[in-house]
């Protein structure tokens, strides 16, 4: 990554580390050696955060960098909880400073407050991160049932495994992809769809991390669409890498799925972040599709269902939200998306949105457990 592009996030990181150092070491008035220890620890963790931006990626293999990148991104997760805990303590200190102006600005009270709060907040923040690491490493299968009168009787009971947001790359490698493949195949689904954000980074460096996807098996096929992370960079090379694994990529197109003489349609669109040849095009994806038949659409973001009203799509399969990934970010998801996870009706279309099986940035999930929904289709 260009040094100029790193300048702004690096400046923000340094400023935040200075805030942490002041609140954790200076404000409690710990001895000088404690301040130095905290400063060196924060400086080391800050350097590891830079590793997550692939600053030294060309000099080391992904396997060599992965433990350090994991630790750096985990510290970023801890920073969320340090911020949520230390800012209220700082505000309380400001209130004491303002209200005790005639008594040395409450210096004794502020020191006592910070000596209690600083270690407590740090313990809670790193404890939440540790729990989040455990939660993120234990994906599960969620059962969902969707009914429609348009579904042919011959396909009643078809089971669709919905995979999204693997985010293989610098943090999660081929071992995690293999874990995902084994979990999905164990469900013996009839159809597997991957709703985008398979990867992060450059294909030349991280394509081997998705190689296990070649072992996904389902009688009706394995299909995928792009997510926003495929659109951020190296789109063409990633799609070539997906093709090489044997995935059928739905590039604003549809395919018929037939069982026992009955046919339904599976369509897929690119993510909304794409432009030019990678732009999302619902019209192209649904061209020639009978609106009276049963149609499923794979689209990375749930809000893509807002463009489906009146088009005869019976079910959309999506990911993207991560269920917020780390509490309390879940409560910010509705600012961008019409749903967070589960099954909901959006603009007249039933939408199943998975929290995803991977994680973006830190491999940390707090109160947003990773999942692979298995959607059972029923004729109502």
N, C-alpha and C positions, 0 to 999 in steps of 0.2 A: 504494500500500500504506500502511496506517495506520502512523503514527510509532511507536505503542506496539508493533505487531507487529515492527517493525524493531529495537526496542531490544535484544532478546536477541542476535540474530545480529550486530548492530553491536558490542555489547560483546565478544562472542567474537572478532570480527575485530580489534578494537583490541588485545585481549590477545595475540592471536597475532602481530600486527604488532610489538608490543613485544618479544615473544620473538625474532622474526626479527632485529629491530634489534640486540638485545643479542648474539645469537650471531654475526651477520655483521659488526658494526661495533665493539661495545664489548669483547666477550671477546677478540678478537685485538689489542686496544689499538692500533687504527689512529689516525692523526692526527685531530685534531678536525674538520678540513674533510671528511675521508672520512666521519666519523660523520654530519655534517650532510647530505651528499649522499645517503647511504643512507637517512637518516630522511625526506628530502623525496621520494625515489623511492618508498619504501614508502607514504608518505602519499598520493601521487598514485595509485598502483595500488590502494590501499584504497578511494579514492573511486570508482574505476572498478568495483570489485567491487559497490559499492552500486548502480551503474547497472544491473546485471543483475537487480536486484529491481524494476525499473520505477519507481524512485523519482521520476524526472523524465519518465516516459513520456508524460504528457499534454501536456507543453510541446514535445515534439519528435516527428517522425515516426519510425516504425521504421527507415527507411532512414538517417535522420540519426543515430540512436542506435547502429545496428548495429556500426560499427567500434569504438566505445568499449565496448559491451557485450561484444563478442568479446574485446577485450584484457583486460577485467576478469575474465571467466570463464577465460581462458587463464592469468591469474595465479593464479586459484584452483587450477587444475590443477598449476601449478608448486609451490604451497604444499604439496600432498601429498608431492612428492618432497623439498622443503626440510625438511618435518617428518621424513620417514623418514631423511634424512641427518643433520640437525642434532641430533636427540634422542640418537642414540648418541654423538655427539661431546660433547654436554653431559654425558652419563653418565660418559664417560671423564674429563672434567674434574672431575667430582665425586669420582671414585675417586682421582685425583691429589691433590685437595685433602684428602681424608681420610687417604691413606697417606703424604703428605709434610708432615704437620702440624708436624713439628719442623724443617722446612727451608723456612719461609715458605710452607707449603702448596703447594709445587711451582709457585710463580708463574711462573718462567721456562719450565718444561716446559709448563704450561697455555697460556701465551702462544704458544709455538712450535706446539703442537698446533692451536690455533684459527687461527693465521695460515696454516697449511697447509690445514686442513680447510674453513674458511669459503669461500674462493674455489672450492675443488674441488667442494664440495657445490652451491654456486650454479651453477657451470658445468654439472654433471651434471643438476641439476633443470631448468634452462632448456633444456638440450640435449634432454632427454627430452620436454619440452613441445613444442619445435619439431618433433621427429620425430613426435610424436603429432598435431600439426596436419596434417602431410603425410599420415600414415596415414589420418586421418579424412576427408580430401578425395579419397581414391581407393577408392571402393566397387567391389566386384567381384561376379561371379556365381558361386555355388556350386552344383554339380550334386549332387542327392540322389535316390536311387531307393528307392521304397517298394513292397513287394509285398503282395498280399492275395488269397486265393482268392475273396473276395466280389466283387471288382471284375469287372464284366461285360466280356466280350471286346471289345465295341465301344468301350470306353473304355481299353483297354490302350494305354499310351503317351501318355496325356493329360499335359500339362505344366502345372504350377501354379506361378505366381510368387508367392512369399511376401514381402510387404513389411511392415515393422514399424518403429516407433520413428523416424519421420521427425523429430519434435520441431521442426516449423516454428514460428517465433515470433520472439523478440527476437534470437537468435543466428543462426539459419539462416532465410533468407527464400525468396521465390518462385524465385530462381535455383537454389537447391539442390533445391527440389521439382521444377523443370523437369529438372534433371540426373537425378533419380530416375526421372521419367516416361520420359525418353529411354532410360535404361538398361533399364528393364523392357520397354518396347515393342520394343526391339531384339531381345529374346529370342523374340518372337512366341509368347507362352504361350497356352494354350487357356483358362486361367482365372487371374484375379488376385485374391488375397485380401490385405487389409490388416489386420494383427492388432493394431490399437490404437496409442495414443500417437502420433497424427499431429501433435499440436500441443502448444504451451505458451502460457499467457496467456489473455487475453480475446478472444472472437470478434470483437467490434466493432473491435478494434485489429489483429488478426493474421489474420483470415479471408482477406484477399487473398493471403497467403503460400501457401495450399494450392490456389489457383485452377488451377494447371497439372494437378492430378489429374483434371480434366475430360477430359483428352486420353488417359487410359489406355484401351487397347483390348484386348479378348480376346473370342473367339467365345462362350464360355460365361458371360461377364459379369465385372464388377468389384464385389467385395463387401468390406465392412469391418465391424469391430466396434470397440467402445470399449476404451481402455486406462485405466490408473489416472490418467494425467494429464488425460484428458477428464473424469474424475470429481472431480478436486480443485476445479474451479470452472467455472462457465459451461457446464454440461453441455448443457442444452436448446439454447442458442444455437449451440454447436458442432455438435450433431447437425443442426440446421437448415442450418448452413453446409455440412456434408457432403452433405446431400441436394441442395443447390444445385449441387454439383460433378458430380452425376450418379452418385455412389456409391450402391450399394444397402446400406443399413445393416441388419445382422442384429441385431435387438433381441430376444434370447432367442427366436429363431424359426428355422425351417428353410425351405429352398427346394429343389425338385427341379431337377436338371441333366440334360438329355437330349441324347444324341448317337446318331445312327443307330438310333433306336428303343429304346435302353437308357437307364435312369435311375439316377442315384446321388443321394444327399442331401448338401447342404451346410447345416450348422447353425452358428449363432453365438450366443455369450452375452456379456453385459456383463462388465466387469471386476469382480473381487472387492471393489474399493474402493467400488463403487456401493451405494446403499441406496434404499429406497422404490421408486419406479417404475424406477429405474436399477439395481436389485439384480440380481446374476447369478442366473439360474434355469434350471438344466439341464433340469428336468422340462418346463418350457414349451418350451424349444428343441427337445426330442426328442419332443414330443407327436405321436402319430400316425406316427412314423417306424418303419418295419419294421426290427427289429433284425437280421433275416437279410440285409438288403441292405447295400450299401457306403455308409458314412456318414463324412463328414469334419466335424470340429467346429473352428471358429475361436475361440480363447480367448486373451486376451492373455498370461496367465501360465501357464507350464508346469504349476504345481501344481494348476491347475484340472482336470487329467487325473485327479487322485486321486478325483474324484467320479464318474468314468465307468465304473468297474469293473462289468462285467456288463450294461452298457447297449447294447452292440452298436455302439459307436463304433470304427471301424477306424483312424482317423488324426486326431490333433489337430495344428493348426498354431498356433504361438505365437511370441512375442518376449519383450520385457520385460527380459531379463537383460543385454543389451548385451555378453554375453561377459565381463562385468566392466568393460568400457570402458577402464579404465586399470590396468595391472599395478601392484600385486599384488591389486587388488580382486576379481579373478576368484575367488580362493580364499575369499571371503566369500559368494559366490552360493549355495553349497550350504547355508548356514545358513537360507535361506528357500525355495529352489527344489529340486526333485528332480533337475534337470539344468541344465547351463550352456548348451550349444549343440549343434547337430548333430542326430542321430537317436538316440533311446533309447526304451525301453519303460518306461512309468510306469503302475503298477497295471494291467498287462495291455493298455494301449493304446499303440500306436506314436505317438510325439510328435516332430515336427520343430520345433526352436526355432532361430530366427535370431538372430544377434548384433545385428541391426538395421542400418539404413542410416544413421541419423542419430546424434545424441549428445545426452544430457541435460546441461544446464549448459554446460560448455566444449565447443567443437567439437574435442575432443582425444580420440584413441584411442591407447593404447599396448599393443601385442601383443594387440589385440582388433579386427582389421580389420573395417570395415563390409562388409555383404554383402546380396545378394538371392538366397536359395536358389531354385532352380528344381527343383521336386519332380516327378519322373517317376513316374507310377503304373503299376504292372505287375500283371498277373494272374498269380499264382503257381500 
